[in-house]
């Protein structure tokens, strides 16, 4: 070895090879601790450097003593081995001479001594912790079976101790005697209608809202809510002035109609910034080609209330439309191109599921919800397949806050962008409606849902012990929160950029800035005209 000034290369090689084989040695030590200790003792007896200096005369005798075939016990063998070793050390000087440090200055000797002592104590402490902590037992078990010895979160959740039976009885008694059962329904709740877009009658032909024929315009206005016509016409003109892209060949009005119907469909209870951003994204996705234009028109004619994103859309959760599809994708069996999986990966940390059949699912809180709850199906835009559900609960309009649940999707979709976009559509609408706080409570052992909370930009606020009783067992919950200030100052842009890219984020920001300036100029001009009109009247 080049630069081997002190002749250490002779000894580094064997030690390095020993450390490379450490995992195998750990397994052996876990199974045969006494044999391993004998081997370690023999190693120090036969080590070339020390052995040549001191122990060469006793090598053969020590080997005989430590031979596992002898009749003597392990303790006797160790005692004999150490007695032979210590018999050669009549003084500290002999010990130091054996290692070639007797001639060093006293400061160096003390340094080497205490360094060796610290090393020995550190190794002893580490080995003690590994043995007492059961690490060697797990390594040995894994070496024999090939399975992971450490339990996964789902197994830990399944093996969680149940609460006392008297507490279960007390809960049931108090709920029965003190409170009436909450009103529930499988139909749409008011909360669902508020979050979704405006629903129109199927007979409405919104393209006639901008027709030159006044009779046609008046005919359509009978079937649309107040304000829809004005918003549609205003948005149509805005898109004519600044379209979001090139026109579709042969369909020059396609972009204007897409922007106008999505802008007006948001309703007047949300912010104009939200309406402009949603309409631009809708226009961009709907007007990629003739096929996407046809698809978006047909979908709007049949389901104008759906929230539509780039990858997915959100539909109001309905038993007849979604129950069977959701059971098929959440029961754990192979579904379409997806492999089978353990259904507890979805349901282990929730208070319901897995479900044996569709009928049992229909009676669950997924479809039978309270009046302050909402449920939406997540549907892929390209395949029109349902991939999961997203739920809201504990709506508190008095304090402008609501609780949000992590989407329930197949494990193969957990790390994909589709569930994140579904959450973005919900959160963007909630804050645009005026909510100040969205809360998310996750089981402290549920690693998958905690990752989703982090990906969405929620802030971890607290850990609450015994927060809930889930499947008759205690649940410690981690509480995450998202404030409206968090959303507007960074969280929304973070998710928008992740879903659509930095270029579209910049276009969205510039579009909102220009539209705000345009509307401000229009407002000042209107005020000026009114002032002039009032001045002439006086």
FILUMLO-904095 format. One line per field, with one value per residue (C-alpha): residue number from 0; residue in one letter; x, y, z. Coordinates in Angstrom, 1 decimal, always signed. Example, Ala and Ser with C-alpha at 12.3 -4.5 7.8 and 13.67 -1.06 7.14 Angstrom:
n: [0/1];
res: [A/S];
c1: [+12.3/+13.7];
c2: [-4.5/-1.1];
c3: [+7.8/+7.1];
This chain:
n: [0/1/2/3/4/5/6/7/8/9/10/11/12/13/14/15/16/17/18/19/20/21/22/23/24/25/26/27/28/29/30/31/32/33/34/35/36/37/38/39/40/41/42/43/44/45/46/47/48/49/50/51/52/53/54/55/56/57/58/59/60/61/62/63/64/65/66/67/68/69/70/71/72/73/74/75/76/77/78/79/80/81/82/83/84/85/86/87/88/89/90/91/92/93/94/95/96/97/98/99/100/101/102/103/104/105/106/107/108/109/110/111/112/113/114/115/116/117/118/119/120/121/122/123/124/125/126/127/128/129/130/131/132/133/134/135/136/137/138/139/140/141/142/143/144/145/146/147/148/149/150/151/152/153/154/155/156/157/158/159/160/161/162/163/164/165/166/167/168/169/170/171/172/173/174/175/176/177/178/179/180/181/182/183/184/185/186/187/188/189/190/191/192/193/194/195/196/197/198/199/200/201/202/203/204/205/206/207/208/209/210/211/212/213/214/215/216/217/218/219/220/221/222/223/224/225/226/227/228/229/230/231/232/233/234/235/236/237/238/239/240/241/242/243/244/245/246/247/248/249/250/251/252/253/254/255/256/257/258/259/260/261/262/263/264/265/266/267/268/269/270/271/272/273/274/275/276/277/278/279/280/281/282/283/284/285/286/287/288/289/290/291/292/293/294/295/296/297/298/299/300/301/302/303/304/305/306/307/308/309/310/311/312/313/314/315/316/317/318/319/320/321/322/323/324/325/326/327/328/329/330/331/332/333/334/335/336/337/338/339/340/341/342/343/344/345/346/347/348/349/350/351/352/353/354/355/356/357/358/359/360/361/362/363/364/365/366/367/368/369/370/371/372/373/374/375/376/377/378/379/380/381/382/383/384/385/386/387/388/389/390/391/392/393/394/395/396/397/398/399/400/401/402/403/404/405/406/407/408/409/410/411/412/413/414/415/416/417/418/419/420/421/422/423/424/425/426/427/428/429/430/431/432/433/434/435/436/437/438/439/440/441/442/443/444/445/446/447/448/449/450/451/452/453/454/455/456/457/458/459/460/461/462/463/464/465/466/467/468/469/470/471/472/473/474/475/476/477/478/479/480/481/482/483/484/485/486/487/488/489/490/491/492/493/494/495/496/497/498/499/500/501/502/503/504/505/506/507/508/509/510/511/512/513/514/515/516/517/518/519/520/521/522/523/524/525/526/527/528/529/530/531/532/533/534/535/536/537];
res: [X/X/X/X/X/X/X/X/X/X/X/X/X/X/X/X/X/X/X/X/X/X/X/X/X/X/X/X/X/X/X/X/X/X/X/X/X/X/X/X/X/X/X/X/X/X/X/X/X/X/X/X/X/X/X/X/X/X/X/X/X/X/X/X/X/X/X/X/X/X/X/X/X/X/X/X/X/X/X/X/X/X/X/X/X/X/X/X/X/X/X/X/X/X/X/X/X/X/X/X/X/X/X/X/X/X/X/X/X/X/X/X/X/X/X/X/X/X/X/X/X/X/X/X/X/X/X/X/X/X/X/X/X/X/X/X/X/X/X/X/X/X/X/X/X/X/X/X/X/X/X/X/X/X/X/X/X/X/X/X/X/X/X/X/X/X/X/X/X/X/X/X/X/X/X/X/X/X/X/X/X/X/X/X/X/X/X/X/X/X/X/X/X/X/X/X/X/X/X/X/X/X/X/X/X/X/X/X/X/X/X/X/X/X/X/X/X/X/X/X/X/X/X/X/X/X/X/X/X/X/X/X/X/X/X/X/X/X/X/X/X/X/X/X/X/X/X/X/X/X/X/X/X/X/X/X/X/X/X/X/X/X/X/X/X/X/X/X/X/X/X/X/X/X/X/X/X/X/X/X/X/X/X/X/X/X/X/X/X/X/X/X/X/X/X/X/X/X/X/X/X/X/X/X/X/X/X/X/X/X/X/X/X/X/X/X/X/X/X/X/X/X/X/X/X/X/X/X/X/X/X/X/X/X/X/X/X/X/X/X/X/X/X/X/X/X/X/X/X/X/X/X/X/X/X/X/X/X/X/X/X/X/X/X/X/X/X/X/X/X/X/X/X/X/X/X/X/X/X/X/X/X/X/X/X/X/X/X/X/X/X/X/X/X/X/X/X/X/X/X/X/X/X/X/X/X/X/X/X/X/X/X/X/X/X/X/X/X/X/X/X/X/X/X/X/X/X/X/X/X/X/X/X/X/X/X/X/X/X/X/X/X/X/X/X/X/X/X/X/X/X/X/X/X/X/X/X/X/X/X/X/X/X/X/X/X/X/X/X/X/X/X/X/X/X/X/X/X/X/X/X/X/X/X/X/X/X/X/X/X/X/X/X/X/X/X/X/X/X/X/X/X/X/X/X/X/X/X/X/X/X/X/X/X/X/X/X/X/X/X/X/X/X/X/X/X/X/X/X/X/X/X/X/X/X/X/X/X];
c1: [+0.0/+1.4/+2.2/+2.0/+4.4/+3.7/+3.2/-0.6/-1.7/-0.9/-3.6/-6.3/-7.2/-8.4/-10.3/-12.0/-13.1/-14.4/-16.6/-17.9/-19.2/-20.6/-24.3/-23.7/-21.6/-24.5/-26.9/-24.4/-23.9/-27.7/-28.0/-24.8/-23.6/-21.4/-19.7/-19.2/-17.6/-15.2/-14.3/-13.6/-11.4/-9.5/-9.1/-7.2/-5.1/-4.1/-4.0/-0.7/+0.7/+0.1/+0.5/+3.9/+5.0/+3.4/+1.0/+2.8/+3.8/+0.2/-1.5/-1.8/-2.8/-5.4/-6.9/-7.2/-8.9/-11.4/-12.2/-16.0/-15.7/-14.2/-16.3/-15.8/-18.5/-18.3/-17.7/-14.9/-13.3/-13.5/-12.0/-9.1/-8.5/-8.4/-6.2/-3.6/-3.7/-3.4/-0.6/+1.8/+1.1/+3.0/+2.9/+1.5/+4.9/+4.6/+1.2/+2.5/+5.6/+3.4/+1.8/+5.1/+4.1/+6.3/+8.9/+6.5/+6.2/+3.8/+1.3/+1.1/+0.6/-2.3/-3.8/-3.7/-4.9/-8.0/-8.7/-8.8/-10.9/-13.5/-13.6/-14.2/-16.9/-18.6/-18.7/-19.9/-22.7/-23.8/-23.8/-25.8/-28.4/-28.7/-29.1/-31.5/-33.5/-34.1/-32.3/-30.2/-33.4/-35.1/-32.0/-31.9/-35.6/-35.3/-32.4/-34.4/-37.7/-36.8/-39.6/-39.4/-39.3/-40.3/-44.2/-45.7/-48.1/-51.1/-50.3/-49.6/-53.0/-54.7/-53.0/-53.9/-55.5/-59.3/-60.8/-62.4/-65.8/-67.4/-66.3/-67.9/-71.2/-71.0/-70.5/-73.5/-75.7/-74.8/-75.4/-78.7/-80.1/-78.7/-78.9/-81.1/-79.5/-78.2/-80.2/-78.6/-79.2/-77.9/-78.9/-76.9/-76.5/-76.6/-72.8/-72.3/-74.5/-72.5/-69.1/-70.1/-70.8/-74.2/-76.6/-78.6/-81.6/-80.9/-83.0/-80.7/-78.6/-76.1/-74.7/-77.9/-77.1/-74.9/-77.2/-78.2/-81.8/-83.4/-86.1/-83.6/-81.7/-84.9/-86.0/-82.8/-82.9/-86.1/-84.1/-80.9/-80.3/-80.1/-76.8/-75.7/-76.5/-74.7/-71.6/-71.6/-71.8/-69.1/-66.7/-67.4/-66.3/-63.2/-62.1/-62.7/-60.3/-57.6/-58.1/-56.1/-54.6/-55.0/-58.5/-59.6/-59.7/-63.3/-64.5/-63.5/-66.1/-65.1/-62.6/-65.0/-67.9/-65.6/-64.3/-67.7/-69.6/-67.0/-66.7/-70.5/-70.9/-68.7/-71.5/-71.3/-70.4/-66.8/-64.0/-63.4/-59.8/-61.0/-63.5/-60.9/-58.3/-60.8/-62.2/-58.7/-57.7/-61.1/-60.7/-57.1/-58.1/-61.3/-59.8/-56.9/-58.5/-61.9/-62.2/-61.7/-64.1/-66.8/-66.2/-66.3/-69.5/-71.2/-70.1/-71.3/-74.7/-75.2/-73.3/-72.6/-72.1/-69.0/-65.6/-63.2/-59.4/-56.7/-56.5/-59.7/-63.1/-65.2/-68.8/-71.4/-71.2/-74.3/-75.2/-76.6/-73.7/-70.7/-71.3/-70.4/-67.4/-66.0/-66.5/-64.7/-61.6/-61.6/-62.2/-58.6/-59.3/-57.7/-59.5/-58.9/-55.1/-54.5/-53.1/-54.8/-53.8/-54.6/-57.8/-56.6/-54.1/-57.1/-59.4/-57.2/-57.1/-60.8/-63.8/-65.5/-64.5/-63.5/-66.9/-68.0/-70.3/-71.9/-75.0/-72.8/-70.9/-74.2/-75.1/-71.8/-70.9/-69.3/-72.8/-75.1/-73.8/-74.9/-76.2/-72.9/-70.9/-70.1/-68.8/-67.4/-66.3/-62.9/-63.1/-60.3/-60.9/-59.2/-60.7/-63.9/-63.2/-63.8/-60.5/-61.6/-63.6/-62.9/-65.0/-65.7/-67.3/-67.8/-68.8/-68.9/-70.1/-70.5/-66.7/-65.9/-64.1/-64.5/-62.8/-61.2/-60.5/-57.6/-58.9/-59.7/-58.0/-56.3/-52.7/-51.4/-52.8/-51.5/-48.3/-49.8/-51.0/-54.7/-55.6/-53.6/-55.5/-58.8/-57.7/-56.6/-60.0/-61.8/-59.4/-59.4/-63.2/-63.5/-61.2/-62.9/-66.2/-64.9/-63.7/-60.9/-59.6/-59.6/-58.6/-57.3/-57.0/-54.9/-54.2/-50.7/-49.7/-51.1/-47.9/-49.6/-52.1/-49.5/-47.5/-50.5/-51.0/-47.3/-47.7/-50.7/-48.8/-50.8/-49.2/-48.8/-50.4/-50.7/-50.9/-53.9/-53.8/-57.0/-58.6/-61.1/-62.4/-61.9/-63.1/-63.3/-59.7/-58.0/-56.7/-54.1/-54.6/-52.2/-54.0/-53.0/-54.4/-54.6/-55.5/-56.9/-53.7/-51.6/-53.5/-53.2/-49.6/-48.0/-49.8/-52.0/-49.2/-47.1/-49.8/-50.7/-47.0/-46.7/-49.8/-49.5/-45.9/-44.2/-45.2/-48.9/-48.6/-47.0/-49.7/-52.4/-50.9/-50.5/-54.0/-55.5/-53.4/-54.5/-58.1/-58.0/-56.6/-59.2/-62.1/-60.7/-60.5/-64.1/-65.3/-63.6/-65.1/-68.6/-68.3/-67.1/-70.1/-72.5/-71.0/-71.3/-74.9/-75.9/-74.2/-76.2/-79.4/-78.7];
c2: [+0.0/+3.3/+5.7/+2.9/+4.6/+2.6/-0.8/-0.9/-2.3/-5.8/-5.5/-3.3/-5.9/-8.7/-6.2/-4.7/-8.1/-8.9/-5.7/-6.5/-9.8/-8.2/-8.9/-12.7/-12.6/-10.8/-13.6/-16.2/-14.3/-14.1/-17.9/-19.0/-16.3/-18.6/-20.1/-16.6/-15.5/-18.4/-17.6/-14.0/-15.1/-17.4/-14.6/-12.5/-15.5/-16.2/-12.7/-12.5/-9.3/-10.0/-13.8/-13.5/-11.3/-13.0/-15.9/-18.2/-20.7/-21.2/-21.3/-25.0/-25.3/-22.6/-24.2/-27.4/-25.7/-24.0/-27.0/-27.4/-31.2/-31.4/-32.7/-29.5/-26.9/-23.5/-21.7/-23.9/-23.5/-19.7/-19.8/-22.0/-19.8/-16.6/-18.2/-19.2/-15.7/-13.8/-16.1/-14.4/-10.9/-10.5/-6.7/-3.8/-3.4/-6.9/-6.0/-2.8/-4.5/-7.1/-4.3/-2.4/+0.8/+0.4/+2.7/+5.5/+8.7/+8.4/+10.8/+8.6/+5.5/+7.0/+8.2/+4.8/+3.2/+5.4/+5.3/+1.5/+1.7/+4.0/+1.7/-1.4/+0.2/+1.6/-1.8/-3.4/-0.9/-1.3/-5.1/-4.9/-2.6/-4.9/-8.0/-6.5/-4.8/-8.0/-7.0/-10.2/-12.3/-10.5/-10.9/-14.6/-15.0/-13.2/-15.3/-18.5/-17.5/-14.8/-12.6/-9.2/-9.5/-6.0/-5.6/-3.2/-0.4/-2.4/-5.4/-3.0/-1.4/-4.8/-6.0/-2.8/-3.5/-3.0/-0.7/-2.2/-3.7/-1.6/+1.5/+0.2/-0.4/+3.1/+4.6/+2.8/+3.6/+7.4/+7.6/+5.9/+7.7/+11.2/+11.8/+11.0/+9.3/+11.9/+12.6/+10.8/+10.5/+8.8/+11.7/+14.9/+17.2/+20.9/+20.9/+18.9/+21.2/+24.2/+22.7/+21.5/+23.8/+25.1/+22.4/+23.2/+21.6/+19.1/+21.1/+24.2/+25.0/+27.5/+28.3/+30.3/+32.7/+34.7/+34.3/+37.5/+36.3/+37.8/+35.2/+32.4/+34.1/+34.8/+31.1/+29.8/+32.3/+30.7/+27.6/+29.1/+30.5/+34.3/+35.9/+32.9/+34.7/+37.9/+36.0/+33.8/+36.8/+38.7/+35.7/+35.0/+38.6/+38.3/+35.1/+36.7/+39.5/+37.2/+33.5/+30.9/+29.4/+28.8/+28.2/+24.7/+24.4/+24.9/+25.8/+29.4/+29.7/+26.5/+28.3/+31.2/+28.8/+26.6/+29.5/+31.1/+28.0/+27.1/+30.7/+31.1/+27.5/+28.3/+30.6/+34.0/+32.8/+32.2/+34.7/+36.0/+34.9/+31.3/+31.5/+32.9/+30.3/+27.4/+28.6/+28.9/+25.4/+24.1/+25.9/+24.6/+21.0/+21.1/+22.7/+20.5/+18.8/+18.2/+15.0/+16.8/+19.5/+17.0/+15.1/+18.3/+19.5/+16.1/+15.9/+19.5/+18.8/+15.7/+16.7/+20.5/+20.4/+18.2/+19.8/+19.1/+19.1/+18.1/+14.4/+13.8/+15.1/+15.0/+13.7/+13.7/+10.3/+8.3/+4.7/+3.7/+5.2/+4.5/+1.7/-1.3/+0.3/+1.5/-2.0/-3.6/-1.3/-1.4/-5.0/-6.1/-8.4/-7.9/-5.1/-4.4/-4.1/-3.7/-6.7/-8.0/-6.5/-6.7/-4.6/-3.6/-1.3/+0.9/+0.2/-0.7/+2.8/+3.8/+3.1/+1.1/-1.5/-3.7/-4.6/-8.2/-7.1/-4.1/-4.1/-3.7/-0.9/+0.9/+1.0/+2.4/+6.1/+6.3/+6.5/+7.2/+10.5/+13.2/+16.5/+18.3/+15.8/+15.4/+12.7/+12.8/+10.2/+10.6/+9.7/+9.6/+11.9/+9.8/+6.4/+7.6/+5.1/+5.7/+5.4/+6.4/+8.7/+11.9/+12.8/+16.0/+16.1/+18.2/+21.2/+24.2/+27.3/+29.3/+29.2/+28.8/+25.5/+22.0/+18.6/+16.9/+13.2/+11.8/+10.2/+6.5/+5.0/+1.8/+1.4/+1.6/+5.2/+6.5/+8.0/+9.2/+12.7/+11.9/+11.9/+15.1/+16.9/+15.7/+17.3/+20.4/+20.8/+20.5/+22.8/+25.4/+25.5/+25.5/+28.5/+30.3/+29.9/+31.6/+28.9/+30.0/+26.6/+23.0/+20.3/+16.8/+14.2/+11.1/+8.0/+8.4/+5.0/+5.6/+6.3/+6.5/+9.2/+11.2/+11.3/+12.7/+15.4/+16.5/+16.4/+18.7/+21.2/+20.8/+21.9/+19.4/+21.1/+18.5/+14.9/+14.0/+10.8/+8.7/+11.1/+8.6/+5.0/+3.2/-0.4/-0.5/+0.4/+3.7/+5.9/+8.6/+11.2/+13.7/+16.9/+18.8/+22.2/+24.4/+28.1/+30.4/+32.5/+29.4/+28.6/+32.0/+32.7/+29.6/+26.3/+26.8/+27.8/+24.9/+22.4/+24.1/+24.0/+20.4/+19.4/+21.7/+23.0/+26.3/+27.7/+27.3/+28.7/+31.9/+32.2/+31.7/+34.5/+36.9/+36.2/+37.0/+40.1/+41.4/+40.7/+42.4/+45.5/+45.3/+45.0/+47.9/+50.1/+49.1/+49.9/+53.4/+54.1/+53.1/+55.3/+58.2/+57.8/+57.6/+60.7/+62.6/+61.4/+62.5/+65.9/+66.5/+65.5/+68.0];
c3: [+0.0/-1.0/+1.8/+4.4/+6.8/+9.8/+8.2/+8.9/+5.6/+6.8/+9.5/+7.8/+5.1/+7.5/+9.6/+6.6/+5.3/+8.7/+8.7/+5.3/+6.6/+9.8/+9.0/+8.7/+11.9/+13.7/+12.7/+13.9/+17.2/+17.6/+17.3/+19.0/+21.5/+23.5/+20.4/+19.0/+22.3/+22.2/+18.6/+19.5/+22.4/+20.1/+17.5/+20.0/+21.0/+17.4/+16.0/+14.1/+15.5/+19.2/+18.8/+17.4/+20.3/+23.2/+22.6/+20.1/+22.8/+24.0/+20.6/+20.4/+24.0/+23.8/+20.6/+22.5/+25.4/+23.2/+21.1/+21.1/+21.1/+24.6/+27.5/+29.6/+29.8/+28.0/+31.2/+32.2/+28.7/+29.0/+32.5/+31.3/+28.3/+30.4/+33.0/+30.4/+28.9/+32.2/+33.4/+30.9/+32.4/+35.6/+35.5/+33.5/+31.9/+30.4/+29.0/+27.4/+26.1/+24.3/+22.3/+21.7/+23.5/+26.6/+25.1/+24.2/+26.3/+29.2/+27.7/+24.6/+26.6/+28.6/+25.3/+23.8/+27.0/+27.4/+23.7/+23.9/+27.0/+25.4/+22.3/+24.4/+26.5/+23.4/+21.7/+24.9/+25.3/+21.7/+21.9/+25.2/+23.7/+20.6/+22.8/+25.3/+22.5/+20.7/+17.5/+17.3/+17.9/+15.0/+12.7/+13.5/+12.9/+9.6/+8.5/+9.2/+7.7/+5.1/+6.4/+7.9/+11.6/+12.4/+12.3/+9.8/+10.8/+9.6/+11.8/+14.7/+14.2/+13.9/+17.1/+19.0/+22.4/+22.6/+25.1/+28.2/+27.7/+30.4/+28.4/+25.3/+27.2/+28.7/+25.3/+23.8/+26.8/+26.7/+23.0/+23.3/+26.3/+25.9/+22.1/+19.2/+16.2/+13.8/+10.7/+7.8/+4.0/+1.0/-1.2/-1.8/+1.1/+1.0/+1.6/-1.6/-3.7/-2.4/-3.3/-6.7/-9.7/-10.6/-11.9/-15.0/-16.6/-19.4/-21.8/-21.6/-24.7/-23.3/-26.8/-27.4/-24.6/-26.9/-30.0/-31.8/-31.7/-28.6/-28.5/-28.3/-25.5/-23.5/-24.0/-22.4/-19.5/-18.1/-17.2/-15.7/-12.2/-11.7/-12.7/-14.9/-18.2/-17.3/-16.1/-19.2/-21.6/-19.7/-19.6/-23.3/-24.2/-22.0/-23.7/-27.1/-26.2/-24.6/-25.5/-23.6/-26.8/-30.5/-31.8/-32.8/-36.6/-37.8/-34.3/-33.5/-30.7/-28.8/-26.5/-25.8/-24.9/-22.7/-20.7/-20.4/-19.2/-16.7/-15.4/-15.0/-13.6/-10.6/-9.2/-7.6/-4.0/-4.8/-5.5/-9.0/-8.8/-8.3/-11.2/-13.6/-12.7/-12.9/-16.2/-17.8/-16.8/-18.0/-21.3/-21.8/-21.2/-23.2/-26.3/-27.0/-30.0/-31.6/-29.4/-26.1/-27.2/-28.0/-24.7/-22.6/-24.2/-23.8/-20.1/-19.4/-21.0/-18.8/-15.6/-15.5/-11.7/-11.7/-10.6/-13.5/-13.4/-15.7/-14.6/-12.7/-12.0/-8.8/-9.0/-6.2/-4.6/-5.5/-4.6/-8.0/-9.9/-7.8/-5.1/-7.2/-8.8/-5.5/-3.9/-6.8/-6.4/-2.6/-1.7/-2.3/-5.3/-8.7/-10.5/-14.2/-14.7/-10.9/-8.9/-5.7/-2.4/+1.3/+1.8/+5.3/+3.5/+2.8/+5.8/+8.8/+10.1/+9.4/+11.5/+8.8/+6.1/+4.6/+3.2/+2.4/-0.4/-2.1/+0.1/+3.2/+1.5/+0.7/+4.4/+5.4/+6.2/+2.7/+1.2/+4.2/+5.5/+8.0/+7.0/+7.7/+5.6/+1.9/-0.4/-3.9/-6.4/-8.0/-11.7/-14.2/-17.2/-19.8/-18.9/-17.1/-14.4/-10.7/-8.7/-5.2/-3.0/-1.0/+2.1/+4.1/+7.6/+10.7/+8.6/+11.0/+9.0/+12.1/+12.6/+8.9/+9.3/+8.1/+8.4/+5.4/+4.9/+2.9/-0.3/-0.1/-3.2/-4.2/-2.9/-6.5/-6.7/-3.4/-4.8/-8.0/-8.9/-9.3/-5.6/-5.1/-7.8/-6.3/-3.0/-4.8/-6.4/-3.0/-1.1/-3.8/-3.8/+0.0/+0.5/-2.4/-0.7/+2.4/+4.8/+7.1/+8.3/+6.9/+9.4/+8.8/+11.6/+10.9/+12.9/+14.4/+13.0/+9.5/+7.5/+4.1/+5.1/+7.0/+3.7/+1.9/+4.5/+4.0/+0.2/+0.4/+2.5/+5.7/+8.9/+11.8/+14.8/+17.6/+18.6/+20.7/+22.8/+22.8/+20.4/+19.0/+19.5/+16.1/+15.8/+19.6/+20.1/+21.2/+18.4/+18.9/+16.2/+14.6/+13.8/+10.6/+9.6/+6.6/+7.0/+4.3/+4.7/+4.2/+1.0/-0.6/+0.5/-0.9/-0.5/-3.5/-5.8/-4.5/-5.5/-8.7/-9.8/-8.8/-10.8/-13.9/-14.0/-13.4/-16.8/-16.3/-12.8/-14.2/-16.8/-14.2/-12.0/-14.9/-16.1/-12.7/-12.4/-15.8/-15.2/-11.8/-13.5/-16.3/-13.8/-11.7/-14.8/-15.7/-12.2/-12.1/-15.5/-14.4/-11.3/-13.4/-15.8/-12.9/-11.3/-14.6/-15.1/-11.5/-12.1/-15.2/-13.4/-10.7];
